[in-house]
Amino acid sequence: IIFTQDNSFNSLGKRVFDVYVQGELKLKDFDIVKDAGGTGRAVIKSYRVHVKNNTLKIQLYWAGKGTTEIPFIGNYGPIISAISVDPAK
């Protein structure tokens, strides 16, 4: 979303984070750009989980890995643009 795949300074940024779903670690040190094969591309992950009390808890945990100052100080950590949830039938 903020980082680019060109020859600018913004292409140097990196986002690496852990993903928990319902408190269970699903992805450790997840590098979203590496997994997608570039910036601005979709990544699809599917997990079956039990939803309790109509609440689905998804945590994106930044464990201090990745960029902290590109393109500006404070632009770091996990960031995604969409999540899709489908009920199991």
C-alpha positions as MATLAB code, in Angstrom:
seq = 'IIFTQDNSFNSLGKRVFDVYVQGELKLKDFDIVKDAGGTGRAVIKSYRVHVKNNTLKIQLYWAGKGTTEIPFIGNYGPIISAISVDPAK';
ca = [
       0.000    0.000    0.000;
       2.809    2.408    0.848;
       5.783    0.548   -0.556;
       6.338    0.402   -4.304;
       8.124   -1.837   -6.753;
      10.122    0.735   -8.697;
      13.441    2.563   -8.461;
      12.259    5.017   -5.792;
      13.195    5.156   -2.117;
       9.756    3.662   -1.286;
      10.746    0.351   -2.894;
      13.215   -0.307   -0.056;
      10.485   -0.797    2.557;
       9.685   -4.193    4.043;
       6.767   -5.544    6.089;
       7.345   -8.707    8.111;
       4.820   -9.749   10.738;
       3.116  -12.657   12.495;
      -0.549  -13.486   11.889;
      -2.770  -14.958   14.600;
      -6.329  -16.130   13.987;
      -8.447  -16.826   17.070;
      -5.250  -16.666   19.139;
      -3.446  -19.352   17.115;
      -0.269  -18.496   15.199;
      -0.958  -19.054   11.495;
       1.987  -17.244    9.855;
       5.362  -16.572   11.490;
       7.613  -13.817   10.069;
       5.239  -13.389    7.139;
       6.779  -11.227    4.395;
       3.694  -10.213    2.432;
       5.580   -8.751   -0.554;
       7.776  -11.843   -0.894;
       4.747  -14.140   -0.662;
       2.820  -12.109   -3.270;
       5.775  -11.891   -5.640;
       5.730   -8.082   -5.566;
       3.822   -5.079   -4.279;
       0.183   -4.330   -5.029;
      -0.676   -8.010   -5.545;
      -3.207  -10.137   -3.743;
      -2.253  -12.846   -1.269;
      -4.878  -15.450   -0.481;
      -4.642  -17.583    2.654;
      -7.434  -19.860    3.833;
      -7.955  -21.143    7.372;
     -10.819  -22.954    9.055;
     -11.416  -21.627   12.533;
     -14.159  -21.818   15.123;
     -15.857  -18.468   15.739;
     -16.997  -17.895   19.315;
     -19.666  -15.390   20.345;
     -19.885  -14.022   16.778;
     -16.348  -12.633   16.991;
     -13.489  -13.499   14.672;
     -10.180  -12.236   16.050;
      -7.356  -11.657   13.563;
      -4.136  -10.155   14.915;
      -1.309   -8.812   12.779;
       1.641   -8.629   15.151;
       4.710   -6.619   14.214;
       7.605   -8.146   16.128;
      10.153   -5.447   15.282;
      11.123   -6.859   11.916;
      10.997   -4.838    8.736;
      11.209   -1.148    7.970;
      10.627    1.634   10.498;
      11.413    4.822    8.571;
      10.464    4.376    4.887;
       8.884    6.393    3.388;
       8.396    8.344    6.664;
       9.134    7.672   10.333;
       6.145    5.823   11.775;
       5.170    4.001    8.567;
       5.914    0.438    9.548;
       4.371   -2.745   10.804;
       1.643   -4.889    9.346;
      -0.817   -3.383    6.927;
      -3.374   -4.996    4.668;
      -6.161   -3.587    2.543;
      -8.862   -6.267    2.794;
      -9.985   -9.456    4.520;
     -12.726  -11.726    3.236;
     -14.548  -14.095    5.577;
     -16.824  -16.872    4.350;
     -18.920  -19.067    6.644;
     -18.264  -22.801    6.365;
     -21.288  -24.739    5.208;
];
